[in-house]
Amino acid sequence: MNAFPCICAHRGFKTAAPENTLPAFALAVALGAPEIELDLWPTKDGDLAVCHDPDVSRTTGCPGLVTELTTKELKQLDAGSWFSPLFVGTRIPLFEEVLDLVGGHAVINIHIKSMLSNHPKSERATARNKAAKEALGLGGVLMPPMPAGVEEVYPEIENRPLIPYSERDFGRILHLLDIYGCRDKVYIAGEADVMLTARGMAPDIPRCCLEGHRNYSIVDHAIEYGCQRVQFWKGLTTQAMVDKAKQHGMICNLFWADDPSEARAYIELGIDCVLTNNFQPVQNGLVGIVSI
């Protein structure tokens, strides 16, 4: 694993190339990214597609859930023209294609997506999350970096149904990591269902907790699932939460900062790894501070 503090190219270098595509990952790694982040969904026929949203409409212009499309159907979609004419014909990659291209050259933050994260939330939680997003503004910058406030945890979110993540799909992830020799260069990020399955099937691979990231309970869940990392969402993170994670020996990720001065401020407050959509400018603005 890499040294800290560091920055992580979120969905690749996504301000320079279409997110979660081979060009975005290749650019980030070529420019020296010590970490990249990607999102995984299983396809209808059991492959693993790299796509953030549960459906493909935003990045391809075509409707359909990843989990209800075959790999052949996914590969017919254009995931690049929405970004720029330069990327017409860019495809949604499979996990093994990313591993083949950049595996072993950077640590991979594997965000395993599941429908648990899309479970209906309470009205008050929705209102709170909306207010937090509005506080970030259009540029996504929140100053001061850590908001003050009561860390109120809503039980209706904590008590939503929990079904462990598919062992079949997780086993496929492990199989590919072993094929490409990348098992020691990744960590698994996800919510409670993913953490539960990851702890049981791959206790040797570091886990990064996302459960409770919008409910002020993320650190407690990270402790519960024996996680080595915790990934905060800056809109609902306090200094006390970071301090508590540090006290338990956890590496602290933060989603996200696209401005070098903001990234620097978070690092000064104890964040170890800042996720960014704008890799090269943030990297250049943190020379001498972050590990490359």
N, C-alpha and C positions, 0 to 999 in steps of 0.2 A: 504494500500500500504506500501511498505518497506521504510526504511530509506536510505539516500544517504551519500556518494557515495556507489555504489554497482556494482556487475558484473552480467551479464545475460548469462546463458548457451544457446548459439546459436545453435538451432536445437538439443538441449539436450547436453549431454557430448559427442560430436561427434568424439573426438579423441580416445574415449574408447569404443564406440558402434556405430552401423550404425546410421547415422543422421536421425532425424525425426522419430524415432521408439520408442516404449514403453521402451525398455532397456535403450536407451540414456536419455530419460526423467526421468526414475526411478533412474538411477545412479546420475544424476545431483541433483535431489531433496533429495535423501538419503544422499548426501554429503554436503547438506546445501545450495544449490543454492537459493537465494532469488527471482530470476526471471529465467524463461525459455522462449525461443522464438521458435515459430513454424510457419509453412506456410500452408495455406489452399487453396484448390481448390475444386469446386463442381464436383461430379461425374456425369456421364450421367444420372443416375436415382435419383439425388437430394440429395445424402449424401454429407458429407464434408470429403475429404481425406487430410491427413497431408503429404505433399510432397513439396519439394522446386521447382523443375523444372516443367514446363508445361507438359513435357513428362516423362515417367518412365524409359527410356532406361539407363540412367547413373547408377541408383541404383538397377535396376532389370535385366538389360541385355535384356529386351524385349521392342519392340517398342510400341508406343501408347501414345496418349494424355490422361491425367487424365480425362478431361472433356468429352472424347469420350468413356470411359470405364465404365462399370457398377461396382458396388461395388463387386459383385461376381467375376468379371474378375480381379479386382485389388487384391482381397484376394487370388487369385491363384498364385500371383507372389511372388518370393523370394526376399526380400529387405535386406537380411543380408549376403548372401554368398559372395557378392562382397567385403565385408569388412573383413571378417574372417570366417574360417570354424566353429568357435564357434557359429556363429549366423545364420547358415543355417536354413532356414524355418521362419525367422523373417518376419513379414508381414508389409505392409503399414498400419498404423493405421487410424481409423476414429477419427474425432474430439471428439466424445463422449467417445471413449475408453481412450483417453488421459485425459479428464476431470474426468472420473471415477477413473483413476489411481492416478493422482497427483493434480486434481482440489482442490483449497483451501489450498494447502500446499506450493505453491509458486505463485507469480504474473506471469501471462502469457501474454507475448507480442505476440498478435495474428496478424501475418502478413497475411493479406488477399490479395492473389495474383489475378491479373487480366491481361487480354491481353493488357491493356493500357501500362503496363511496357515493353511489347515487340514490341511496335509500332516502325517502322523503324525510325532511327535517321539520322541526317545529316552526311555527310562525315567528316566535321570538328569536330563535336561532337564525332564521333566514334574515330577519330584520337586523340582527347584530352583525352578521357577516356582510350584509349590504352596506351598513354604516362603515365597517372597517375598510371595505373596498373604496368607498367614496373618500375616506380619509387619506387614502394613498394618492388620490388624484390621477390624472391622465398619465403622468410620467412614472407612476409607481413608486415615487420617492416619499418616504415618511420621515419627517424630522420633527422632534428628535427621534432617533431610531427605535427606541422602545417605548410604546405607549404606556401611560399610567392608567390605572383603573382596577376595578375589582375582577379577579379571576373567577368569574362565576361559571360553574359547570352545570349544564342542563341535563338532568337525568334522562329525559326522553331520547336524547341522542345516545347516551351511554348504554341504555337498555334496549337498543334496537336489536333485532334477531341476528345471531351470529352463526354462520355455517362455515366451517373451515374451507379454505381455498382448495380447489381440485388437486388431489394428489397426482392424477394423471398429467395435468398440465404442468404442475411443478416438477414432476419427474422428467418431463420433456425439456424443461429449462436446464435441469441438472445434467441431463444427457448431452446437450449441446455444449455446455460449459466444459464438460470433460473431453468431448471430441476436439474442441479448439484449445484445450489446455489453459483455460481462463479462470478456473475456479478460485484461484488465489488472487485474482485481480478484479473482483466484483464485490458488491454488497447488495442485499435485497431490501428494497423499500416498499412499504405497503401499509394497509390498514390491518385491523385486528385479525381478519380471516387469513390474510397472507402471513402475518407474523406467527400465527398459530401453526400453520402448515410448515413454514420455513424452520421453525424451531424443532419440529418433530422430524423432518426429513433431511435437513442439512444444518445441523447445529454448528458445523465448522465454518459456515459462511456468515460473515457479519450481517446483522439485521439493523435496519434503520426504520424507526417507528414513525408512522404518519397518523396512527389512530389518535383521535382527539386533537388534531392540529388546529381545528377551528372551534374547539370547545374547552380550551384552557386545561385539558387533562392529558396532554401528550406525554409529559415527563412521567407521570404515574403509570401510563400504559407502557412506556418504554421500559420502566423498571419491571412491570408485570411480565413482559415477554422477554426479559433478559437481553435487551437490545444494546448494542455497542454504539449505536448512533441514534440521534433524534433529529428530525427535519422540521424546523419551525416554519410557520407561515408568518411573515413579519407583521401582518395586520392584526394578529391576535397573539402576540408574544410579548412577555414582560421580562425585565432584567432578572426578576426572581426566578422565573422559569429556566432561564439560561444558567443561572447560578446553581440551581438545584440539579440540573443535568450534569454540570461540571463536578459537583460534589459526588456524584455517582459514577464518575469516570467516563462519561459519554462524550463522544465527538459530536459537536453541534453544527449541523447544517442550517442554512437559512435560505428560504425561497422568498424573495429573490432580490437582486440589485443590479440594475443596468447602468448605473452611474458610478464611476470610480470613487468619488468622494463619499457616496453613501455606503459602498462596499467597505471602504476603509473604516468608516464609523462603526459598522457592525463588527468588524474584526477587532477593533479596539475595545468593544464591549464583551468580547469572549467568543464570538462566532469563529469556528474553525474552517468552515467551508461555505463559501457563498455561491449559490447557484445564480447564473447570469444567462440572459438571452443574447447578450452583446459581448461575446467573449474577447475579441482582440482589443477593443477600446478599454475594457475594464482591466484586462491583463496589462496593457501598456501603462495605465494609470496607477498600477500598484507594483511597479517594478521596485524591487528591494524590500517589499513587504510580504508578498505571497510566494509560495514555492512553485517552481515551474519544472 
